[in-house]
């Protein structure tokens, strides 16, 4: 397992994505899975940076672990911001036009579609969001 802790700021997004990409590349993760994981990771980290500590700032930890059989990439995001379960909201109705849909929720919906599993828990004063992608 590798871990990166940094300020939860959108300015740090490239560092987060580089960190995840490097770990997945080193694990010989297929390109399609790397790209899908990158899109999902961007969505999650930008949400943490934008909302977890607003209007202040705080840190976020990103963990990457390759495990199991079948091989699975596990990406975990941890912050101590405001408790928030992004999976608690119902999925947006994507059959509606953009004008008819409520604002928000598309990013986490897309993340759930790209990953094989997305899980949330609030543990020991921390938001813990875990993404799993079968390799």
C-alpha positions as CSV (number, residue, x, y, z in Angstrom):
1,X,0.0,0.0,0.0
2,X,1.2,3.5,-0.9
3,X,-0.2,6.7,0.7
4,X,-0.1,10.4,-0.1
5,X,-1.3,13.1,2.3
6,X,-1.6,16.7,1.1
7,X,-3.8,19.8,1.4
8,X,-7.2,19.1,0.0
9,X,-6.9,21.8,-2.7
10,X,-7.8,21.6,-6.4
11,X,-4.2,22.9,-7.0
12,X,-3.0,19.5,-5.8
13,X,-5.2,17.5,-8.2
14,X,-2.3,16.9,-10.6
15,X,-0.2,15.4,-7.8
16,X,-3.1,13.1,-6.7
17,X,-3.7,11.9,-10.3
18,X,0.1,11.4,-10.9
19,X,0.4,9.4,-7.7
20,X,-2.5,7.1,-8.6
21,X,-1.4,6.7,-12.2
22,X,2.1,5.8,-11.2
23,X,1.0,3.2,-8.7
24,X,-1.5,1.7,-11.2
25,X,1.1,1.7,-14.0
26,X,3.7,0.1,-11.7
27,X,1.1,-2.6,-11.0
28,X,0.7,-3.2,-14.7
29,X,-2.9,-2.1,-14.6
30,X,-4.5,-2.1,-18.0
31,X,-4.8,1.4,-19.7
32,X,-8.6,1.3,-19.7
33,X,-8.8,0.6,-16.0
34,X,-6.2,3.4,-15.3
35,X,-8.2,5.9,-17.3
36,X,-11.5,5.0,-15.6
37,X,-9.9,5.1,-12.2
38,X,-8.3,8.5,-13.0
39,X,-11.7,10.0,-14.0
40,X,-13.3,8.7,-10.8
41,X,-10.4,9.8,-8.6
42,X,-10.5,13.3,-10.1
43,X,-14.2,13.6,-9.3
44,X,-13.8,12.4,-5.7
45,X,-10.7,14.6,-4.9
46,X,-12.3,17.7,-6.4
47,X,-15.4,17.2,-4.3
48,X,-13.2,16.8,-1.2
49,X,-11.2,19.9,-2.1
50,X,-14.3,21.9,-2.8
51,X,-16.7,20.9,0.0
52,X,-15.1,18.9,2.8
53,X,-13.6,21.9,4.7
54,X,-15.4,24.8,3.1
55,X,-14.8,27.7,3.7
56,X,-11.5,26.6,5.3
57,X,-8.9,24.1,4.3
58,X,-7.7,20.7,5.5
59,X,-5.8,17.7,4.4
60,X,-6.7,14.6,2.5
61,X,-5.0,11.2,2.3
62,X,-5.1,9.0,-0.8
63,X,-4.2,5.3,-0.5
64,X,-3.5,3.0,-3.4
65,X,-3.4,-0.8,-2.8
66,X,-3.3,-3.6,-5.3
67,X,-4.6,-6.8,-3.8
68,X,-6.3,-10.1,-4.1
69,X,-7.4,-12.6,-6.6
70,X,-8.8,-11.4,-8.9
71,X,-6.4,-8.5,-8.8
72,X,-8.1,-5.4,-7.6
73,X,-7.0,-1.8,-7.3
74,X,-8.3,-0.2,-4.1
75,X,-8.2,3.6,-4.0
76,X,-9.2,5.1,-0.6
77,X,-9.8,8.8,0.0
78,X,-9.7,10.0,3.7
79,X,-10.5,13.4,5.0
80,X,-11.6,14.9,8.4
81,X,-14.0,17.4,6.9
82,X,-17.7,17.7,7.4
83,X,-19.3,14.2,7.5
84,X,-20.8,13.5,4.1
85,X,-21.9,10.3,2.4
86,X,-22.0,11.0,-1.3
87,X,-23.7,7.6,-1.9
88,X,-26.7,8.4,0.2
89,X,-28.3,10.6,-2.4
90,X,-30.4,8.8,-5.1
91,X,-28.8,8.7,-8.6
92,X,-29.8,11.5,-10.9
93,X,-32.4,10.7,-13.6
94,X,-30.2,10.7,-16.6
95,X,-33.2,10.2,-18.9
96,X,-34.2,13.8,-18.2
97,X,-32.7,16.7,-20.2
98,X,-30.0,18.7,-18.5
99,X,-32.5,21.6,-18.0
100,X,-34.9,19.3,-16.2
101,X,-32.4,17.5,-13.9
102,X,-31.4,18.8,-10.5
103,X,-27.9,20.2,-10.2
104,X,-25.3,17.9,-8.7
105,X,-24.8,14.2,-8.3
106,X,-23.6,13.4,-11.8
107,X,-20.0,13.1,-10.8
108,X,-20.6,10.5,-8.1
109,X,-23.1,8.7,-10.5
110,X,-20.3,8.5,-13.1
111,X,-17.9,7.3,-10.4
112,X,-20.2,4.5,-9.5
113,X,-20.6,3.5,-13.1
114,X,-16.8,3.5,-13.8
115,X,-15.8,1.6,-10.7
116,X,-16.7,-2.0,-9.7
117,X,-17.5,-0.9,-6.2
118,X,-17.7,2.4,-4.3
119,X,-18.2,2.4,-0.5
120,X,-18.4,5.1,2.1
121,X,-18.0,5.1,5.9
122,X,-17.5,7.7,8.6
123,X,-15.0,6.3,10.9
124,X,-13.0,7.8,13.8
125,X,-13.9,11.4,12.7
126,X,-13.0,10.7,9.1
127,X,-14.9,10.4,5.8
128,X,-13.5,7.3,4.1
129,X,-14.5,6.7,0.5
130,X,-13.2,3.5,-1.2
131,X,-13.1,2.8,-4.9
132,X,-12.5,-0.7,-6.2
133,X,-11.6,-1.6,-9.7
134,X,-11.0,-5.1,-10.9
135,X,-7.9,-5.5,-13.0
